[in-house]
Amino acid sequence: MVCGRGANRGIGRALVRAVAALVMLLGAGDWAAFGQNGPPMRASPPIADPGVVSPPPTASAEAPKGGGVDRLRMLSPPPLQWDHAMVTGLPALHQGRSDFLALTDGFAFGMNVRDVNAALPRPIPSLAWASLPQATEFVGDVRYFWIYLADAGSLRVGSSACVGSGSYLVLFFTPKGLVRLSYRLTPDVTCRSVAAAATEIFARYVTIGREVAYSVHYRTGSADVIDVTDPNAGFMIPVHWQQLAR
C-alpha cells in the first residue's frame, strides 16, 4: 500500500509539472486573455460591398436575427512532445515564416493594401489605404476591407468543408501594413454547421510559431471566428469580434 500511495504521489507531481510547463509554454498573458470577464470588444462589421467605402452600420443594422450572444472561446494549443519524466514539453510541430508564406501563397504581415488587393483572385477596383473605413475599436489608425470567403483564393488555406454563403474574411491594416486576417464563418440553409471548416482553417495556422502569427479560434453568436494576428501588433491581440443579436 505504501508503494501504491508513493506511486500515486509521483504521478500527481508529474501531472502538476506537466500543467505548469504548459502554462509556461503558452504564457501567463494568454491564459488571462482566455479567462477574462466582461463583454468582448466589437470589431468592425463588413462594409456594404467589397471595396465600397461607407461608415460602419449601426448595431441594429449589423445585428443578425436570433437570440442572445453566445460566445465561447476555444483554446487549442498545438500537440506537445513531452520528455520521459513529463517535466518539460515542446510543440511536436513548429513552423516558421516560410511555412506561413507557403500556406497563404505569399500573403504576409506587413504587405500594403495595394499589394494585398493585387494578389487576390478578384482585386477590388481603386482600393487604396485612403479609401478604407476606420476600425474604431482598435487604438491607433487601423483600417479594413473584407471579401467573401468564396473569393479568398489561397487565403482559404486549403479548407474544403462547407461554409455559409455569407461567410467572409476581414483584412485589417495599420500604416505599416497587413496586421490581421479575421475569418468569420456563418451557417446557412446550404451549410448547417461551419465547425468543420473552422477546424480546418485553425488547424492550418495553429502550428505556426507565435513569433510569426498569433492564432485564436472562438465562437460568437452563430459565427465561428479565426483571428490570425501579427504578433508585433500586440495591442490588437486581445480584441475580438462580437456578433450582435436582436
Protein Blocks (a to p, Z undefined) as FASTA:
>chain_A
ZZmmmmmmmmmmmmmmmmmmmmmmnopklmmmmmpgcjddddddddfbghiacddddfkl
mpccddddddddddddddddddfkomaccdfbdcdfklmmmmnnopaghiafklmmmmpm
bdcehiafklpccdfkbgcjdddddddfklnmmmnnopabdcdfkbccdddddfkbcfbd
cddddddfklmbfklmmmmmmmmmmmpcfklbccddddehjbccdddddfklmmlmmpcc
ddddZZ
